[in-house]
Amino acid sequence: MVRDELLRLKAEFTASAAALASDLSSLFEASRDANGDDEHDPEGATVGFERAQLTALLATTRQRIAEVDDALSRMDAGTYGVCEGCGQSIDAARLLARPFARTCLTCA
């Protein structure tokens, strides 16, 4: 059941990363033909903000994919649900809320 949820999350994050990467690529492509002077272009600040926002969202989504992959690896190794900080079990409620958690609430 937990593995299924992790795989569902991975698929969701992967789809989201693909969409964000496509949006970012489209934004870069559209800005190639535009004025490269963000300082004097009235749309420059908006385009710069969108680019920064999409880049940050994509990085975060890719990090989530890595966290899920790591949780699946811990599951295969038999260490899933064990806090990496103190070695105690991670509370089931925490794992339900954040299935890729690496630490208990105390160590977090």
N, CA and C atoms as an extended XYZ file, in Angstrom:
324
Properties=species:S:1:pos:R:3:atomname:S:1:resname:S:1:resid:I:1 pbc="F F F"
N         0.826       -1.186        0.000 N   MET     1
C         0.000        0.000        0.000 CA  MET     1
C         0.881        1.265        0.000 C   MET     1
N         1.902        1.300        0.837 N   VAL     2
C         2.797        2.456        0.870 CA  VAL     2
C         3.570        2.545       -0.441 C   VAL     2
N         4.018        1.408       -0.937 N   ARG     3
C         4.747        1.397       -2.209 CA  ARG     3
C         3.854        1.953       -3.321 C   ARG     3
N         2.591        1.558       -3.327 N   ASP     4
C         1.661        2.065       -4.344 CA  ASP     4
C         1.528        3.585       -4.261 C   ASP     4
N         1.459        4.103       -3.041 N   GLU     5
C         1.351        5.558       -2.866 CA  GLU     5
C         2.630        6.248       -3.337 C   GLU     5
N         3.777        5.679       -3.025 N   LEU     6
C         5.038        6.255       -3.489 CA  LEU     6
C         5.120        6.235       -5.015 C   LEU     6
N         4.689        5.144       -5.622 N   LEU     7
C         4.702        5.064       -7.082 CA  LEU     7
C         3.714        6.055       -7.698 C   LEU     7
N         2.568        6.248       -7.042 N   ARG     8
C         1.589        7.236       -7.507 CA  ARG     8
C         2.189        8.635       -7.434 C   ARG     8
N         2.840        8.938       -6.311 N   LEU     9
C         3.478       10.243       -6.151 CA  LEU     9
C         4.578       10.446       -7.199 C   LEU     9
N         5.358        9.406       -7.449 N   LYS    10
C         6.425        9.526       -8.435 CA  LYS    10
C         5.839        9.838       -9.810 C   LYS    10
N         4.771        9.148      -10.178 N   ALA    11
C         4.135        9.395      -11.473 CA  ALA    11
C         3.580       10.816      -11.537 C   ALA    11
N         2.971       11.270      -10.441 N   GLU    12
C         2.418       12.629      -10.382 CA  GLU    12
C         3.535       13.673      -10.504 C   GLU    12
N         4.606       13.496       -9.748 N   PHE    13
C         5.722       14.437       -9.785 CA  PHE    13
C         6.422       14.415      -11.149 C   PHE    13
N         6.535       13.235      -11.741 N   THR    14
C         7.180       13.110      -13.045 CA  THR    14
C         6.370       13.834      -14.120 C   THR    14
N         5.060       13.675      -14.080 N   ALA    15
C         4.192       14.374      -15.037 CA  ALA    15
C         4.278       15.884      -14.825 C   ALA    15
N         4.293       16.292      -13.577 N   SER    16
C         4.395       17.709      -13.260 CA  SER    16
C         5.735       18.274      -13.739 C   SER    16
N         6.813       17.530      -13.534 N   ALA    17
C         8.138       17.982      -13.979 CA  ALA    17
C         8.186       18.108      -15.498 C   ALA    17
N         7.565       17.173      -16.189 N   ALA    18
C         7.545       17.241      -17.653 CA  ALA    18
C         6.784       18.480      -18.127 C   ALA    18
N         5.659       18.761      -17.486 N   ALA    19
C         4.868       19.943      -17.856 CA  ALA    19
C         5.635       21.228      -17.557 C   ALA    19
N         6.277       21.294      -16.395 N   LEU    20
C         7.057       22.481      -16.040 CA  LEU    20
C         8.238       22.673      -16.991 C   LEU    20
N         8.908       21.584      -17.334 N   ALA    21
C        10.041       21.669      -18.259 CA  ALA    21
C         9.568       22.159      -19.631 C   ALA    21
N         8.412       21.696      -20.056 N   SER    22
C         7.846       22.140      -21.331 CA  SER    22
C         7.501       23.626      -21.284 C   SER    22
N         6.871       24.044      -20.184 N   ASP    23
C         6.530       25.461      -20.023 CA  ASP    23
C         7.787       26.333      -20.018 C   ASP    23
N         8.812       25.869      -19.320 N   LEU    24
C        10.060       26.624      -19.246 CA  LEU    24
C        10.725       26.701      -20.620 C   LEU    24
N        10.716       25.606      -21.326 N   SER    25
C        11.283       25.581      -22.673 CA  SER    25
C        10.525       26.537      -23.592 C   SER    25
N         9.209       26.540      -23.487 N   SER    26
C         8.388       27.450      -24.291 CA  SER    26
C         8.691       28.903      -23.949 C   SER    26
N         8.875       29.172      -22.668 N   LEU    27
C         9.186       30.529      -22.237 CA  LEU    27
C        10.542       30.974      -22.793 C   LEU    27
N        11.542       30.087      -22.727 N   PHE    28
C        12.859       30.407      -23.282 CA  PHE    28
C        12.762       30.630      -24.793 C   PHE    28
N        12.009       29.781      -25.450 N   GLU    29
C        11.855       29.899      -26.902 CA  GLU    29
C        11.184       31.218      -27.269 C   GLU    29
N        10.139       31.576      -26.544 N   ALA    30
C         9.420       32.820      -26.822 CA  ALA    30
C        10.296       34.038      -26.548 C   ALA    30
N        11.145       33.952      -25.549 N   SER    31
C        11.971       35.108      -25.196 CA  SER    31
C        13.182       35.278      -26.109 C   SER    31
N        13.498       34.263      -26.908 N   ARG    32
C        14.615       34.375      -27.852 CA  ARG    32
C        14.361       35.471      -28.886 C   ARG    32
N        13.099       35.589      -29.298 N   ASP    33
C        12.747       36.567      -30.326 CA  ASP    33
C        12.393       37.928      -29.743 C   ASP    33
N        12.350       38.005      -28.427 N   ALA    34
C        11.960       39.255      -27.769 CA  ALA    34
C        13.187       40.111      -27.482 C   ALA    34
N        12.922       41.311      -27.050 N   ASN    35
C        13.979       42.239      -26.647 CA  ASN    35
C        14.721       41.639      -25.450 C   ASN    35
N        16.018       41.543      -25.507 N   GLY    36
C        16.806       40.951      -24.435 CA  GLY    36
C        17.109       41.901      -23.300 C   GLY    36
N        16.595       43.098      -23.352 N   ASP    37
C        16.872       44.115      -22.340 CA  ASP    37
C        15.762       44.112      -21.292 C   ASP    37
N        15.885       43.234      -20.285 N   ASP    38
C        14.854       43.120      -19.245 CA  ASP    38
C        14.668       44.408      -18.466 C   ASP    38
N        15.712       45.179      -18.332 N   GLU    39
C        15.641       46.391      -17.512 CA  GLU    39
C        14.717       47.442      -18.125 C   GLU    39
N        14.722       47.571      -19.447 N   HIS    40
C        13.938       48.610      -20.091 CA  HIS    40
C        12.670       48.087      -20.761 C   HIS    40
N        12.546       46.804      -20.869 N   ASP    41
C        11.358       46.192      -21.470 CA  ASP    41
C        10.272       46.086      -20.398 C   ASP    41
N         9.084       46.666      -20.631 N   PRO    42
C         8.033       46.608      -19.614 CA  PRO    42
C         7.617       45.179      -19.262 C   PRO    42
N         7.790       44.251      -20.175 N   GLU    43
C         7.447       42.853      -19.905 CA  GLU    43
C         8.624       42.080      -19.326 C   GLU    43
N         9.799       42.695      -19.320 N   GLY    44
C        11.003       41.994      -18.891 CA  GLY    44
C        10.943       41.473      -17.472 C   GLY    44
N        10.440       42.278      -16.575 N   ALA    45
C        10.355       41.846      -15.169 CA  ALA    45
C         9.403       40.669      -15.025 C   ALA    45
N         8.300       40.712      -15.756 N   THR    46
C         7.327       39.626      -15.695 CA  THR    46
C         7.922       38.339      -16.255 C   THR    46
N         8.594       38.428      -17.387 N   VAL    47
C         9.213       37.256      -17.996 CA  VAL    47
C        10.308       36.709      -17.082 C   VAL    47
N        11.102       37.605      -16.519 N   GLY    48
C        12.150       37.172      -15.592 CA  GLY    48
C        11.582       36.474      -14.368 C   GLY    48
N        10.478       37.012      -13.841 N   PHE    49
C         9.827       36.393      -12.687 CA  PHE    49
C         9.280       35.021      -13.056 C   PHE    49
N         8.612       34.920      -14.196 N   GLU    50
C         8.058       33.636      -14.642 CA  GLU    50
C         9.156       32.603      -14.820 C   GLU    50
N        10.265       33.032      -15.420 N   ARG    51
C        11.400       32.126      -15.639 CA  ARG    51
C        11.945       31.632      -14.290 C   ARG    51
N        12.129       32.547      -13.350 N   ALA    52
C        12.645       32.168      -12.026 CA  ALA    52
C        11.661       31.260      -11.297 C   ALA    52
N        10.386       31.577      -11.394 N   GLN    53
C         9.366       30.768      -10.717 CA  GLN    53
C         9.312       29.355      -11.305 C   GLN    53
N         9.282       29.249      -12.631 N   LEU    54
C         9.243       27.927      -13.259 CA  LEU    54
C        10.504       27.124      -12.948 C   LEU    54
N        11.650       27.793      -12.953 N   THR    55
C        12.909       27.111      -12.648 CA  THR    55
C        12.891       26.561      -11.218 C   THR    55
N        12.405       27.362      -10.283 N   ALA    56
C        12.338       26.922       -8.883 CA  ALA    56
C        11.343       25.782       -8.706 C   ALA    56
N        10.184       25.894       -9.338 N   LEU    57
C         9.187       24.821       -9.244 CA  LEU    57
C         9.705       23.521       -9.841 C   LEU    57
N        10.395       23.619      -10.966 N   LEU    58
C        10.954       22.425      -11.600 CA  LEU    58
C        12.014       21.787      -10.703 C   LEU    58
N        12.875       22.598      -10.113 N   ALA    59
C        13.906       22.061       -9.202 CA  ALA    59
C        13.274       21.365       -8.006 C   ALA    59
N        12.238       21.973       -7.448 N   THR    60
C        11.545       21.375       -6.298 CA  THR    60
C        10.878       20.065       -6.686 C   THR    60
N        10.250       20.037       -7.842 N   THR    61
C         9.581       18.823       -8.295 CA  THR    61
C        10.590       17.710       -8.549 C   THR    61
N        11.713       18.048       -9.141 N   ARG    62
C        12.766       17.040       -9.362 CA  ARG    62
C        13.321       16.531       -8.037 C   ARG    62
N        13.408       17.408       -7.046 N   GLN    63
C        13.855       16.996       -5.711 CA  GLN    63
C        12.852       16.014       -5.098 C   GLN    63
N        11.570       16.277       -5.298 N   ARG    64
C        10.529       15.370       -4.780 CA  ARG    64
C        10.646       13.990       -5.431 C   ARG    64
N        10.921       13.964       -6.728 N   ILE    65
C        11.103       12.675       -7.416 CA  ILE    65
C        12.272       11.924       -6.795 C   ILE    65
N        13.363       12.619       -6.536 N   ALA    66
C        14.538       11.989       -5.915 CA  ALA    66
C        14.200       11.473       -4.514 C   ALA    66
N        13.405       12.239       -3.757 N   GLU    67
C        13.008       11.812       -2.414 CA  GLU    67
C        12.152       10.556       -2.475 C   GLU    67
N        11.246       10.483       -3.435 N   VAL    68
C        10.406        9.290       -3.588 CA  VAL    68
C        11.266        8.101       -4.001 C   VAL    68
N        12.183        8.314       -4.954 N   ASP    69
C        13.084        7.228       -5.354 CA  ASP    69
C        13.895        6.723       -4.170 C   ASP    69
N        14.359        7.656       -3.335 N   ASP    70
C        15.114        7.272       -2.154 CA  ASP    70
C        14.244        6.472       -1.184 C   ASP    70
N        13.004        6.883       -1.017 N   ALA    71
C        12.084        6.142       -0.131 CA  ALA    71
C        11.854        4.728       -0.664 C   ALA    71
N        11.714        4.598       -1.973 N   LEU    72
C        11.549        3.264       -2.560 CA  LEU    72
C        12.803        2.417       -2.338 C   LEU    72
N        13.970        3.031       -2.428 N   SER    73
C        15.223        2.307       -2.166 CA  SER    73
C        15.304        1.871       -0.709 C   SER    73
N        14.890        2.769        0.212 N   ARG    74
C        14.881        2.411        1.637 CA  ARG    74
C        13.907        1.272        1.892 C   ARG    74
N        12.791        1.291        1.179 N   MET    75
C        11.806        0.220        1.324 CA  MET    75
C        12.430       -1.109        0.891 C   MET    75
N        13.124       -1.101       -0.243 N   ASP    76
C        13.779       -2.320       -0.734 CA  ASP    76
C        14.874       -2.802        0.211 C   ASP    76
N        15.546       -1.851        0.879 N   ALA    77
C        16.632       -2.200        1.802 CA  ALA    77
C        16.123       -2.577        3.190 C   ALA    77
N        14.822       -2.373        3.438 N   GLY    78
C        14.257       -2.702        4.743 CA  GLY    78
C        14.453       -1.628        5.790 C   GLY    78
N        14.824       -0.423        5.373 N   THR    79
C        15.040        0.669        6.329 CA  THR    79
C        13.972        1.760        6.233 C   THR    79
N        12.961        1.531        5.422 N   TYR    80
C        11.887        2.518        5.297 CA  TYR    80
C        11.178        2.655        6.639 C   TYR    80
N        10.908        3.888        7.034 N   GLY    81
C        10.205        4.141        8.287 CA  GLY    81
C        11.122        4.247        9.493 C   GLY    81
N        12.423        4.164        9.271 N   VAL    82
C        13.402        4.309       10.349 CA  VAL    82
C        14.043        5.693       10.200 C   VAL    82
N        14.018        6.466       11.276 N   CYS    83
C        14.567        7.818       11.259 CA  CYS    83
C        16.075        7.777       11.030 C   CYS    83
N        16.524        8.586       10.084 N   GLU    84
C        17.958        8.653        9.808 CA  GLU    84
C        18.712        9.454       10.865 C   GLU    84
N        17.966       10.190       11.697 N   GLY    85
C        18.612       10.981       12.741 CA  GLY    85
C        18.855       10.190       14.013 C   GLY    85
N        17.806        9.535       14.495 N   CYS    86
C        17.912        8.863       15.797 CA  CYS    86
C        17.784        7.348       15.726 C   CYS    86
N        17.388        6.825       14.575 N   GLY    87
C        17.267        5.381       14.429 CA  GLY    87
C        15.957        4.809       14.940 C   GLY    87
N        15.093        5.651       15.468 N   GLN    88
C        13.789        5.198       15.952 CA  GLN    88
C        12.800        5.130       14.790 C   GLN    88
N        11.677        4.486       15.034 N   SER    89
C        10.635        4.399       14.015 CA  SER    89
C         9.994        5.765       13.797 C   SER    89
N         9.700        6.052       12.546 N   ILE    90
C         8.971        7.277       12.204 CA  ILE    90
C         7.490        6.992       12.418 C   ILE    90
N         6.816        7.904       13.086 N   ASP    91
C         5.402        7.743       13.392 CA  ASP    91
C         4.594        7.492       12.116 C   ASP    91
N         3.644        6.568       12.203 N   ALA    92
C         2.825        6.212       11.042 CA  ALA    92
C         2.061        7.412       10.488 C   ALA    92
N         1.614        8.318       11.351 N   ALA    93
C         0.885        9.499       10.886 CA  ALA    93
C         1.787       10.386       10.033 C   ALA    93
N         3.053       10.488       10.420 N   ARG    94
C         3.999       11.288        9.621 CA  ARG    94
C         4.219       10.633        8.262 C   ARG    94
N         4.381        9.323        8.251 N   LEU    95
C         4.588        8.630        6.980 CA  LEU    95
C         3.334        8.685        6.102 C   LEU    95
N         2.181        8.726        6.722 N   LEU    96
C         0.944        8.852        5.956 CA  LEU    96
C         0.881       10.227        5.292 C   LEU    96
N         1.267       11.248        6.041 N   ALA    97
C         1.238       12.614        5.520 CA  ALA    97
C         2.386       12.880        4.545 C   ALA    97
N         3.520       12.269        4.803 N   ARG    98
C         4.725       12.511        3.980 CA  ARG    98
C         5.436       11.166        3.809 C   ARG    98
N         4.977       10.362        2.852 N   PRO    99
C         5.489        8.986        2.732 CA  PRO    99
C         6.977        8.877        2.431 C   PRO    99
N         7.592        9.966        2.010 N   PHE   100
C         9.023        9.916        1.710 CA  PHE   100
C         9.863       10.527        2.834 C   PHE   100
N         9.263       10.713        4.013 N   ALA   101
C         9.982       11.297        5.152 CA  ALA   101
C        11.178       10.423        5.523 C   ALA   101
N        12.279       11.100        5.844 N   ARG   102
C        13.517       10.407        6.232 CA  ARG   102
C        13.754       10.472        7.742 C   ARG   102
N        13.061       11.391        8.409 N   THR   103
C        13.283       11.591        9.835 CA  THR   103
C        11.956       11.648       10.585 C   THR   103
N        12.040       11.386       11.881 N   CYS   104
C        10.880       11.544       12.743 CA  CYS   104
C        10.649       13.048       12.972 C   CYS   104
N         9.534       13.374       13.603 N   LEU   105
C         9.235       14.785       13.851 CA  LEU   105
C        10.258       15.431       14.771 C   LEU   105
N        10.728       14.704       15.743 N   THR   106
C        11.715       15.251       16.678 CA  THR   106
C        13.001       15.630       15.955 C   THR   106
N        13.464       14.776       15.054 N   CYS   107
C        14.718       15.053       14.340 CA  CYS   107
C        14.525       16.015       13.171 C   CYS   107
N        13.297       16.140       12.717 N   ALA   108
C        13.041       17.044       11.585 CA  ALA   108
C        13.229       18.468       12.057 C   ALA   108
